[in-house]
């Protein structure tokens, strides 16, 4: 068998901020929709994440920061004590297995249904622009609902939701947090002029549209310190309602990255292309040029295989690589990649919903 550790430093320890990682292979946040309506993690989830603790860093699946932030049934939360206690089981299990794990803080914004919102309220968004597509509720798939625009005086409350979630993540024993400003969810909806038509201090100019992401990130840093906070961006992905890209991707995300540089974050995590589908980008967009503007560690993500990761690491484009779907069916993915062992590919039916089957029953090559 090949020892790929002789070809790359991806399998060797590194440090991202205050996060000391055993290797440069990251488990990307992968929504698995195996939680009850209370959003509380249980022993099944602890087992799942502990099985994958060989990753240098686990970014836990996107986790709702509040009842208002939910856009899909059966996804986890981190807004109450019961959820915190559940996540503590997960982080304890990961740490016992020698791993590191951060919480990804998530507010879906407009991509939700009144059936998922407290009191049947409308989802919130920067502007009254409905998303395309369906979302999953306890009654099955339903079209997403028309959102209402957040009032300016409501914005501090949104920031407070993130801050409280960051505090809860600390109480739950996470090693840090990742701000989810990607995949066309709330923060990304504010960033893009295709979904933000506001005329107040959070709309219009690039500076104004970037304001909420920056204020949320600063609030989270106030809880954790900058060296345990990362951020995820997806400059061109159309997920969560086929959201069009910003009209000037390079200027908008270039400005945001420049501002993030002053915060000394632990890392920047990019979706390169369209999440889980294509690495293609629109004309005039150069994601490597954008990520190259960041002055800290950079995690590349989206349809990587080992050879691509080795090549892009050798070129200095990435500092680490994040795999999502491959971690579903290969709990010992890092070791398999190091040895050049065969990888198991999960059928899509195993991705979402259910119990242990297709979740914690994948073989470990070391067994």
N, C-alpha and C positions, 0 to 999 in steps of 0.2 A: 504493500500500500504506500501511496505517496505521503510524504510529510510536508504539507504545504507551509508549515511554519518556517521552512528554509527559504521560502520564496517571498515572504512578506512579513511585516510587523503587525498585521491585523490580529494575530493570535497572542500578542504580548501585552503586558500591562501598560496602562497610560493613566493620565489624570486629566479630567475635565473639571476645572474649577476646584471645588473641594471634594469632588467625586473621584475616588480611586478605583479604577476599573481593572478587572483581571485581563481584559482583552478589548479590542476595538470593534467587536461585533455586538450590535444592539438589537434587542427585540423591539420591533416597532409596535405602537399601540394597535391592537387588533380587536375590534368589537366582536364579541361572541354571543351576545344576547342570551345569556344563561342565568339571569337574575330574576327574582320575583318582582312584583310590582312595588315592593318596598325598597328595591335597589340595594339590599344588604348582601355583602359577600359572605360565603359560608366555607366550610372545610373543603368542599369540592374545588372552590376557586383557589384556596391556599395550596392544595395539591397541584393544581394546574400550573400555577406560577412557580412553585418550588421545583417542579420538574424541568423548568426552563431557566433555572438560575445559573446555568453555565454561560449565559450571555454576559458580556461585560457590563451591560446595563439593560434592565427591563424598563420600558416605558409602558406602564399599565394602560389598559384600554381606556378610551375616553370616558370620563366620569363626570356626571352631571353635578354642577355646583349648586343647583337649587331646583325645586320643583318646576319653576318657570323655565329652567334651562333644558328640560327634557324634550326630546324629539322622537324618541323611539321607545316602545315598551321593552321590558326585560333588560334594560341597561342599568349599570350601577350608579349610585349616588354617593356624595360625601358631604351632605348638608346636615346630618343629624348624628346623635351619639350612637345609635344602633349601627349605622353604616360605618362610623369610625371604628367601633369595636370589631366589626366584620373585617375591615381592611387591616386591622392590627393582626388578625390571624394570618392574613396573607403576607404582610411584611415580615412577621416573625418567622414564617416558614421559609421565605426567600433568604432571609439572613442566616437562618440555621443551615441552609444549603450553600452558603458562601456567596450569595448574589447581592446585587444592588438593584433597587427599584424606585422609580419616581412616579408620581401621580400626574396624569394629564388632565388639566382642568378645562371643562367643556360647558359651553352654553351654545345651543343650536341656533338661537335667534329665530328666524322666520321659518326654518324647516321643521315644522311641528304641526300638530292638529289640536283643535279645541278639545278633542277627546283625551289628550294627554296633559292639558294645562289645568292648573288648579281652578276649580269653579267653572270649567268650560270656557275660560277666557281666551281671547285671541293670542296667538304667539306674538312676540315683540321683535322688532327689526329697526334698522335705521330709517327705513322709508316704507310706505305702503306699496310694496311690490311683491306679488305672490311668487313663490317658487314653483317649479314644475315638478311633477312626480307624486309618488305615494310614500307614505310612511307607515310603520307597523304599530298597531295598537292591540290591546287585548282582544278586540273584535276582529282582528285581521288587518289587511292593508286598506288604507283609506287615503284619499287625496289630501295633500297638505292644505292647511287653512290659510285664508287671507290674513296677513299680519297687520298689526297696528304699529305706527311709528312711536318710538319712545320719545317722551317729552324730555326736554333738556334737563329739567330738574329731577328726572328719574335716573340719569346717568350715574350720579354718585352711588345710588343704590345698587346698580349693576356692578360697579367697581367693588363695593362692599361684599357682594356675593362672592366674588373671586377672592377677596382678602380672607373672608371667613373660611372658605374652602381650603385655602392655603394653610390656615391655622389648623383646620381639621386634619389635613394631610400630615402635618407635623405630629399631631397627637396620635395619628394612626401608625406612626413609625416609619413613614417613607423617608428615603434618603434625599429627597428634593422634589421639585415639581416642574412640570412642563406646561407653559401657557399655550393652549390650543388656539392659535390664530390662523388656522388653515382650513382647507376643504369647504370653503364657502359657508362656514358657520358664523356666529354673531360677529366676532372681531373682524373676520375677513369680509363680512358684509359691509362693515363700516369702512374698511380699506378701499374697496372697489367702487369706482364711480358708476359701475353698472348697477349696483344695488344701493348706493347711498346718494340720495338726491336732497339731502338736508341743506338748510341755509343758515344753521346756527354754527357754533364753534366746533361742531363735530362733522361738518360737511363742507363741500365745495373744494377748497384747496387740498393739495396732498398733505400739507401739514395738519389741517383740521381732520381729514379722514384717518390719519395715522394716530390721532390723539388718544382714542380710547385704548388701542392696543398698548400704547406706551404708558398710559396711566394705570392700566391693569397690571402691566409688568412691574411697574414701580411699586404698586401696592403689594404685590406678591413678594418682591424683594424686601419690602419692609418687614415681612414675616420671616423669611428664610435667609436673607443675605443674598447678594447677587451670585455668589459662587456655587449655589445649589439650585439655581433657576435656569432652565432652558426655555426655548420657544420654538414652536413649529410653524412654518410658513409653507404655502403652496401657491406660488404666484400665478399659475395658469390652470390649475385643476378646476374642472367644471362641476365637481361633486355637489351634493346637497342642493338639487334643484336646477341642474344645468346652468349654473351661474356663469355668465360671460366673464372673461378676464377684464381687468381694468383697461382703460383705453391707452394707458402708457405704463405698461408693466415695469419697464426698466427704471423710470423716474420714481414711481410710487414706492416700489419695494427697495429701490436704491436709497431713497430718503429714509425709509423706515430702518433699514440696516445701519445706515450712518448714525441714526439716533440710538439704536440699540448698542452700538459700539461704546458709547459713553457709559453704559450701564455695567459693562464687564461681566456679561452673562457666562454661565458655565458652558453653554454650547448653543449653536443654531442648528436646527433640524429641518431639512428641506424635503418636500415632495418634488422630485424632479420630473416634471411632466404632469400627466393626469393620473390621479391616485389609482393604483392597482390596474391600470390599463396600458397607457402608452407613455413613452418618454419624449414624444414629439412636443414641440413648442411652436407657438405662432411665429410668423416672420418678424424679425426685429428683436426677438427675445433671446437672451443668452444667459441661461441660469448659472453657468459656471462663472461668468463675469459677475453676476450678482453675489453668489456665495463667496467669491473671492474678495469681496469688499468687507466681509465680516472679519474682525480682528481676533476671534477666538476659535475654539474647536468647531468643526463643521461635520455634521452627520448627513451623509447622502442616503436617499431612500427612493425606491420605486423600480421594480423589475430588475434588480441586480441579480447576477449570479456571481460565483466566486471569482471567475476570471475578470469580469468587469470591475469588481471591487479591488482586486489586486492591481489592475492596470491604473485605475483612477487614484488609488492610494500612492502608487509609485510616482505618478505625475504630480502629487501634492494637491490634488483637487479636493479629496476628502480626508478627514482625520479618522472617521469611523464609518461603518456601513450598517444600515438598519434593514433587517429582513422581517417581513410580517407573515405572509402565508406559509413560508417554509417552516416557521416555528410552530405552526399549528400541528403539523404531522411529524415533525422531527424535534422532539423535546431536547435532544442532545445535539442540536444543529451545529454548535461551535466545534465539537469534537469530530463530527462527521465531515465538516468542511476541512478541518485540519488534516484528517486522514485521507481525504479524497474518497470517502465512502459513499455508497449509493444513498440518494435521498428519496424519501417517501413523499408522494404528492397527494394531498387530501382532495377528495371530491367536494364540490361546492356545497353539497347537501350537509356536509359536516360543519360548515362554517358557523351557522347561526342556529340558536335554539337547541333544546334538548337537555340531556344530562351528561353523564360520564362518557357515553358512547360518542366517539369522534372528538372527545375533549381531553380526557385524562388516560385513555386506553391505548395511545400510540406507543409502539415499542421503542425502547431505548437501546441503542446499539451496544451499550456496555452490559446489558442484562444477560 
